[in-house]
Amino acid sequence: MSARNDQKLFKIALLGVSDRDMAMLELFLQRQNKDKYTIVPEQQAQLCILDLDSLNGEKLLQHQRNHHPHRPVLALSVRDREIDGVQFLRKPIKVDLLKTIIDFYRNEPIHKNADSETKTPAEVQKVESPTKPPVQPITTGQPDTEEKRIPVGFAANDTQNAVRNLETLTRITHECCGTENSADLANGADRDKLFYDSQNLFQHILETAIARCRKDAYPIALHLPGGKSITLLPKAGVALTDLSDSRLRPRCLMAVKPDEIRFENPRVSETNLLRLSKQTPQNMDALLWKVTLWSARGRLPLNTDIHAPVHLRQWPNLTRLLSISPFLRIAALWSRTPVSLLQTVDTLGMEARYVCAFYSACHNLGLVQLQKVPGGEEMVQMQKAEPSRKGLLGRILNHLRAA
Amino acid sequence: MANYKIIFTGPVGAGKTTAISVLSDVPMVATDELASDMTKDRKAQTTVAMDYGIMQLAGEERIHLYGTPGQERFDFMWDILTQGGLGLVLLIDNSRIEPFRDLHFFLDAFKDFIGCTAVSIGITRMDEKSTPTIGDYQRELSALGWSTLPLLEVDARKKGDVSLLVQSLLYSLDPTLAN
């Protein structure tokens, strides 16, 4: 390999990793892009991937923190761990998340600091020259653009926070919008990936129960298998449940058998239910919103017309709903002018799964309406900010997201 | 050095000073004085000129965050403050007696500015008083012909909430921003 190419490679050391795992990780990195990463001895590394479950894992970590405080460490462990300044990835490792994190560090200026520990002064000067490489966005699933990059000058702690946020964001995105290979609106043959039928899902049961309790203005309790329940209180507009999100989420994807979930009108009044409950009430609409996202996973309700313009009746209350940043952009677009789902993907240049997920959730809360336009859809001529202003607004967005 | 500004407005006690302080990268300049009029029923101190904070972007670029004085008798400053502003963040205190009146007043007072920029509305203090609800505000806005403005429940002390409100303003200015 030439010296020139070697400079471009991101140098990764694998510490405390068994021979078998090391071979797998090497293979993984080679498959991703052999011109981007290379495995090096610990002294030369810009990032250390460390198996914390190995016999000397803790010692290796301590050594890194003592001798290379600026070098990022990605620790792998079967347990959730919280150590200041260390990024954790839980086993079993999800490869897309591992790749995202490695890429983040590869493009993040902090690794230059780590790099400089082993460089000559001349090389250090070269690293600190004003020509800095582009850095990665903290949002996921979208193409790299200058406007989404993290500002240069990001501090070490911010980096750790950003990676942690990135991990959380990636997880939430997958849970709400599916994977990158999901729905392609332009491909009619992709129908199974594009649509879902909620009739046999928990989402439909929750919708029905919410509609009924609102109509009757009386609480309804849903009794689920395993002794868990969700009680809907229509006057307060809240739900009480002992079911955690981590248990509710997988339930949203499973078909519900007839009579598996039992409805009941509690004998206690709504006021008393609220007063006596030890559970934290959650907004009923927020519950339905997230259940819809988890059920749809980036798909559309069956028979949705992807060519019909979508009219946003009102903005979803995104500060109090499960949300990712693409949702703001879609809401802003639809609030300006009705745009079809197909055209939304095109105009915003984002993956269809975000648009489908947002539409499904808004649709279930009655926040959007499909318009019937005779003669098919028309191209939307949308007023955009001037290029200079656009750059400025993008930089403000980056600043807000990085904070 | 490039300088731009975002304007925060709303009635007394809506959280303008707090919202600016959570976003500002420098210690905020506040012009709070001891309240001497009916304002003192709501808060001990009130802003008499303007609040001022800065978001320091990469390089030399700065975004100035200006808060208007909440008291209407200082409204002569509002036109001056909005000159060259990127957009408006309107905070409405839900615990006040007539929040809809505040909503009407501020949308009307800044309608020219909103017309050539954009506005995002944050409803604060909903933890203290849950009504009117966000849905009630939506209906009120629809009746006023502003049905699709960004309207979010906000805790002005929470940076995430304020940040999302400002992001909704920026996307309202141009939804294709991230392209």
Interface residues (C-beta under 8 A of the other chain):
Chain A: T139 Q142 T145 E147 K148 P151 V152 G153 G237 L312 R313 Q314 W315 N317 L318 T319 R320 S325 L328 R329 I330 A331 A332 L333 W334 S335 R336 T347 L348 G349 M350 M382 K384 A385 R389 K390 L392 L393 G394 R395 I396 L397 N398 H399 L400 R401 A403
Chain B: A2 Y4 L23 M55 Q56 L57 A58 E61 I63 L86 T133 I134 Q138 L141 S142 S147 T148 L149 P150 L151 L152 E153 V154 K159 G160 D161 S163 L164 L165 V166 Q167 S168 L170 Y171 S172 L173 D174 P175 T176 L177 A178 N179
